[in-house]
């Protein structure tokens, strides 16, 4: 469990790069899914690894193309 606290401390440092909370939280979901997935089948593997509902697929996919990410921050 301690590892996830360190993980969150690092991820939260990236919060200023997101202009919207929702986009940041989808980013957190994405990174968490990438951290625990067991296959490499894209967004589907993230949804499956985290046990997300099917409706989350489109929102998660959209978050990868969001204009709310400002990398220069």
N, C-alpha and C positions, 0 to 999 in steps of 0.2 A: 504494500500500500504506500509506503514511503516514496517509492519510485514515481507514483502518480502525482504526489505533491511536488516533487522536483520538476516533473513534466509540466504541471500547471504553472509553476513559477516561470519557466522558460517561455511557454506559449503566451502567457499574459503580457510579456514584454512586447509582443507584437500587436497588442490592442490598438495603439495609436495609428497603425497603418490602415485601419478600417473606419470608414466614416459612419457606418451603421452597426449597431449592436447585433442585429440579425445576421449580417454577413460575417461578423467575427465569430458568432456562435456556430455557424455552418462550417467555418474554417476549423474551429476546434473539433467539431464532429468529424470532419474529413481527416484531420491529422490523427485523431484517436483511432479511427477506422484503419488508417494506413499503418498504425502502430501495432494493431492486433490481428489484422487479417491473415488468413492462411493461404490465400490464392492471389493471383494477379489478374483478376478479371475486371479491372476498372472500378467504376462507381458501384457496380453491382456487388463487388466483393466487400466494399465498405458497408453497404446496406446490410448484407448478410452477416458480416462479422459483428456488427453492433446490434443485430436483431431489430433493425428499424422497420417501420411499417412501409408497405409498398409505395404509399403516396409520398414518402420522403425522397424517393429517387429523383424526381424532377427538380425539387428544390435544391437538393444537394448538387445535382448536375449544373443548375443555373448559377450556383454560388461560384463555380470555377470561372465563370465569364462575367462576374459582377464588376461594375464600374465603381463600386464602393471601396475597392482596394487601392490604396495610395502608397505605393512602395517607397516613394521618396520621403515619407514620414518616418 
